[in-house]
Amino acid sequence: GQVCCLVVNRYFYTIGGKSGHHYLMDVHCLDLETRTWQRLYMGRRGFDLIENLPNDPSPRYRAEIVEFQGKIYLFGGGTANENDGFDELYFFDIQSKSWSSRRTLGDYTIPIDESICDQYPEPRKCHSCVQSGQYVFILGGYDNQRIFSAVWRLDLTDFQWRKMDQKLEKPVYFHDSAVTEDGKIVIFGGV
């Protein structure tokens, strides 16, 4: 359940996941040239009695990550009972090897009926995301009750969310996605 991404076609980062009943937030990097692993950050363990560090995201699995301008951004994920949201994003600074967070902006084109939460993707895990330049697309996912079909886009230059007009044909989770050179998103598998 860990997440991974490739940076500058050389460094393979893995973050989080779970081992048995313990959720993790460690950050590891494999240098594909030297074939050596390095642990860059040891996060607290789920169910441990250690206090959460001020900028340390909660341990989780089935999240997604992307790299943009030297930072690895963490999207959603959770535990068996909880799901993380998207109004605030955690990011791992590759240079300083530390976590920070940043508030995002909701989709202002969606009227606020009952809650500002409608302007952000619902908290979830088991979703997929793809990156095309400065844009990240969140597809599907699961929140322990609902399976999602909405497609959301985040602009990493201004942290503005936008709910796309397109929807998935069928709600899906535990899938993966890729983006083609001509900008089409392809979804593989799922439940």
C-alpha angles and dihedrals in degrees: 000000000000121000127231142186139179119236123200089344090282113067120064112198125196124189134184128336130143140272112203105309095342119097116208139204101187119141118217131178129202115201102214092201097053094026092225128138124218129185105224098179136013111207125196118275124245113255091020117124093233114122116246111258113243097256098023114118116227115267111266149154137213093040126131132233138196132182121231127168096341096316129102111217120209119215122197123302126141147171132287090282107024137056128201122230137222106233089092122032126202119216134189114222106220093203099049095030091225139119126242134163138222133197116240128213120245124234100275091195089072111083114236103240105163105342142015085232088084088071093062133055110269114256110271151147133210091048126128131229135194130195127219109179109298093352128090120192121204115205130189123322139156135257099191090269110036133045111213131225101174121111118218130189128203122196106216092203095064102009092236118155122216126187106220123227090232121086131192113262089235129016109254144180136175088044135120133225139201133187121227125224090258092054103260120139116224120196122207127202124319140145 
